[in-house]
Amino acid sequence: MNYELVYFLDEYIKQKHYRLLNNVLIYKNGEIVVERYYNKFTEKSRNNIKSIWKSILSVCAGIAVDKGYIKSVDEPIATYLPLFDGRNNPYHPLITVKHLLTMSSGIYWNGGVHYHCPMIEQFQRTKDRLSYLADIKTDSLPGTKSVYKEWDVILLSAVLSAATGMNTFDFCDMFLYKPLGIESGRWFTYPDGVCYNIGTNAQQQAQSDLCARDLAKIGMLFQNSGYWNGERIISDEYIKAALTPIDITHGSTLKKQSYGYLWWIYPDGYGCSGFGGQQITVIPERNTIYVLQATALSSHRDYSDAVGEIIGYL
């Protein structure tokens, strides 16, 4: 542990009034160099991961492809979800697993304002959620436009469940969490079988709470080309594809960012990001991984500048 950097971090966070930041964890060359907890959090405390769940779901999709549950990311989702065979929309048979991974299904999305989304609220009220999604219009040809939205990741979860014959969480727990020693509550699943772990109420959100060290394992898995303790968990081929950037329109801001298979691509690395300040970032050239977790309110916060002040000294 580098206590000089810990002191620097504490002073920076105090100066910036980052009162909602709950932990900062930095690994260098596989060793912890900074580990700091705030707001009565400890190394065992769990914080909601928000949309980091999307990136974890991508890892699960890669494992499903590797194991043959899904033949290829180019396979049509109608193979597993018959409602998307064209009976509702002529574009549906063109939607592939890859389109879900790159959020380019073409299904219309309006994210609302400040994380309050009427479309998601209506989705949660319906009794047959896949039918609800199948009834939404498409506003572009699948694969031609990437828009950050919830529909594609919900459908990916449904595809995984249908392809493997398992609840999405059970598959993740068996092939990803248990091998990595990650402990998690069971993800929220609606009565109709749709597993969606980024809900709007406390019951749904609490299911995806993970501690900082467990989140770091996800980054390490990708940094180590899919190996964990000498065991191959996911193929290097999938990881490379997942980290190949595409342009994506984020929400209604029309701001272009680089995205892979539900993983964010940065100029100096890659990682996972969740609303309110949740972050796993891998910086390959520095052999560095850092995790940030915070209490999320109604507006998004980014605390990566606190780590940015430290990275240069490592």
LUMDREN-452103 format. One line per field, with one value per residue (C-alpha): residue number from 1; residue in one letter; x, z, y. Coordinates in steps of 0.5 Angstrom, whole numbers. Layout:
pos: NUM ... $
code: A ... $
xx: X ... $
zz: Z ... $
yy: Y ... $
This chain:
pos: 1 2 3 4 5 6 7 8 9 10 11 12 13 14 15 16 17 18 19 20 21 22 23 24 25 26 27 28 29 30 31 32 33 34 35 36 37 38 39 40 41 42 43 44 45 46 47 48 49 50 51 52 53 54 55 56 57 58 59 60 61 62 63 64 65 66 67 68 69 70 71 72 73 74 75 76 77 78 79 80 81 82 83 84 85 86 87 88 89 90 91 92 93 94 95 96 97 98 99 100 101 102 103 104 105 106 107 108 109 110 111 112 113 114 115 116 117 118 119 120 121 122 123 124 125 126 127 128 129 130 131 132 133 134 135 136 137 138 139 140 141 142 143 144 145 146 147 148 149 150 151 152 153 154 155 156 157 158 159 160 161 162 163 164 165 166 167 168 169 170 171 172 173 174 175 176 177 178 179 180 181 182 183 184 185 186 187 188 189 190 191 192 193 194 195 196 197 198 199 200 201 202 203 204 205 206 207 208 209 210 211 212 213 214 215 216 217 218 219 220 221 222 223 224 225 226 227 228 229 230 231 232 233 234 235 236 237 238 239 240 241 242 243 244 245 246 247 248 249 250 251 252 253 254 255 256 257 258 259 260 261 262 263 264 265 266 267 268 269 270 271 272 273 274 275 276 277 278 279 280 281 282 283 284 285 286 287 288 289 290 291 292 293 294 295 296 297 298 299 300 301 302 303 304 305 306 307 308 309 310 311 312 313 314 $
code: M N Y E L V Y F L D E Y I K Q K H Y R L L N N V L I Y K N G E I V V E R Y Y N K F T E K S R N N I K S I W K S I L S V C A G I A V D K G Y I K S V D E P I A T Y L P L F D G R N N P Y H P L I T V K H L L T M S S G I Y W N G G V H Y H C P M I E Q F Q R T K D R L S Y L A D I K T D S L P G T K S V Y K E W D V I L L S A V L S A A T G M N T F D F C D M F L Y K P L G I E S G R W F T Y P D G V C Y N I G T N A Q Q Q A Q S D L C A R D L A K I G M L F Q N S G Y W N G E R I I S D E Y I K A A L T P I D I T H G S T L K K Q S Y G Y L W W I Y P D G Y G C S G F G G Q Q I T V I P E R N T I Y V L Q A T A L S S H R D Y S D A V G E I I G Y L $
xx: 0 3 1 3 -2 -7 -6 -6 -12 -16 -14 -16 -23 -24 -22 -27 -33 -34 -38 -42 -35 -35 -29 -22 -18 -12 -8 -1 2 -3 -2 -6 -3 -9 -15 -19 -26 -31 -38 -37 -35 -30 -27 -33 -38 -42 -45 -50 -46 -51 -49 -43 -48 -48 -41 -41 -47 -43 -37 -43 -45 -38 -37 -44 -41 -34 -38 -43 -49 -50 -47 -44 -45 -48 -53 -60 -64 -70 -67 -68 -73 -79 -83 -77 -78 -82 -89 -89 -83 -80 -73 -73 -70 -64 -63 -57 -53 -48 -53 -55 -48 -47 -53 -55 -62 -65 -71 -73 -71 -73 -69 -72 -69 -65 -65 -73 -75 -83 -81 -78 -83 -88 -84 -84 -92 -93 -94 -91 -84 -82 -88 -88 -81 -83 -89 -84 -82 -76 -73 -67 -64 -61 -53 -53 -54 -51 -55 -54 -61 -64 -68 -62 -59 -65 -66 -59 -61 -67 -63 -58 -63 -66 -60 -57 -64 -62 -63 -58 -56 -55 -51 -46 -46 -43 -39 -36 -37 -36 -29 -27 -29 -35 -40 -47 -54 -59 -61 -68 -72 -79 -85 -85 -77 -74 -68 -66 -61 -62 -69 -71 -73 -69 -71 -68 -62 -60 -59 -53 -49 -41 -35 -29 -25 -30 -31 -23 -23 -27 -22 -16 -20 -20 -13 -10 -13 -19 -15 -16 -11 -9 -16 -19 -26 -27 -23 -18 -22 -28 -24 -21 -28 -31 -25 -26 -29 -35 -38 -45 -50 -50 -57 -60 -54 -51 -44 -40 -36 -33 -36 -35 -39 -42 -35 -33 -26 -22 -16 -11 -15 -22 -27 -34 -38 -45 -49 -47 -40 -39 -33 -28 -22 -16 -10 -6 1 1 -1 -6 -13 -18 -25 -29 -36 -41 -48 -52 -57 -61 -56 -49 -43 -36 -30 -25 -21 -19 -15 -13 -9 -5 -4 2 5 5 $
zz: 0 -2 4 1 -5 0 4 -3 -5 2 1 -6 -5 1 -3 -9 -4 -6 -1 -4 -6 -2 -5 -9 -11 -15 -17 -20 -23 -20 -13 -9 -9 -6 -3 1 4 6 9 13 8 8 3 5 3 -3 -7 -13 -20 -24 -32 -30 -30 -38 -39 -34 -39 -45 -41 -40 -48 -49 -45 -48 -55 -53 -50 -56 -53 -58 -65 -66 -65 -72 -70 -71 -64 -67 -66 -59 -59 -63 -62 -67 -73 -77 -75 -71 -75 -82 -79 -73 -77 -78 -71 -69 -62 -64 -65 -58 -56 -60 -58 -66 -66 -69 -64 -62 -55 -51 -45 -42 -37 -31 -31 -31 -37 -38 -43 -38 -33 -38 -39 -32 -31 -37 -36 -42 -43 -49 -53 -50 -54 -60 -61 -61 -67 -70 -73 -76 -80 -75 -75 -78 -72 -65 -59 -52 -49 -45 -50 -53 -46 -44 -50 -49 -42 -45 -51 -46 -42 -48 -51 -44 -41 -35 -31 -33 -26 -25 -32 -30 -23 -25 -31 -28 -21 -18 -22 -20 -13 -13 -9 -11 -9 -14 -20 -20 -25 -27 -26 -34 -33 -36 -32 -32 -26 -27 -24 -22 -15 -9 -9 -16 -15 -9 -13 -16 -10 -11 -7 -10 -10 -14 -19 -20 -22 -28 -30 -29 -33 -39 -37 -37 -44 -41 -36 -28 -24 -30 -32 -39 -37 -43 -50 -52 -59 -56 -51 -57 -61 -55 -54 -62 -62 -65 -65 -61 -59 -52 -49 -52 -52 -59 -56 -60 -55 -57 -55 -56 -54 -48 -46 -46 -50 -48 -51 -46 -44 -43 -38 -35 -33 -28 -27 -21 -21 -21 -25 -27 -32 -34 -37 -40 -42 -34 -32 -28 -26 -22 -19 -16 -13 -10 -8 -14 -14 -19 -23 -26 -23 -25 -20 -25 -24 -17 -19 -25 -20 -18 -24 -26 -20 -21 $
yy: 0 7 11 18 17 15 21 25 22 24 31 31 28 33 39 37 35 28 26 20 17 10 7 8 1 1 -5 -4 -10 -15 -12 -7 0 4 2 7 7 12 13 7 3 -3 -8 -13 -7 -8 -2 -3 -3 0 -1 -5 -10 -9 -11 -17 -19 -19 -23 -28 -28 -29 -35 -38 -37 -41 -46 -47 -45 -39 -41 -34 -27 -27 -31 -28 -27 -30 -37 -36 -31 -33 -27 -24 -28 -23 -23 -16 -13 -14 -12 -17 -23 -18 -17 -21 -22 -18 -12 -13 -13 -6 -3 -3 -7 -1 -2 5 8 15 15 20 26 25 17 18 13 13 7 3 4 2 -4 -6 -5 -10 -18 -20 -16 -20 -18 -11 -10 -14 -9 -3 0 0 7 4 -2 -7 -6 1 6 5 8 7 4 -1 -6 -9 -11 -14 -18 -20 -23 -26 -29 -32 -35 -38 -41 -44 -46 -43 -36 -31 -30 -38 -38 -32 -35 -42 -40 -33 -31 -38 -39 -32 -32 -27 -27 -24 -23 -27 -22 -19 -24 -22 -27 -28 -30 -24 -22 -15 -13 -5 -4 3 0 -1 -9 -10 -5 -9 -15 -13 -10 -12 -10 -7 -13 -17 -12 -11 -19 -17 -12 -17 -23 -18 -16 -23 -25 -29 -33 -33 -37 -41 -43 -41 -37 -33 -34 -28 -28 -26 -21 -17 -17 -14 -9 -7 0 3 10 10 16 16 18 24 28 26 26 20 15 9 3 -5 -11 -7 -5 3 4 10 13 9 3 0 -1 -1 4 5 11 15 14 6 5 -1 2 -2 2 -4 0 2 -5 -1 -3 2 1 7 6 11 12 14 20 23 26 22 24 22 21 19 25 23 17 21 25 19 15 19 17 10 $
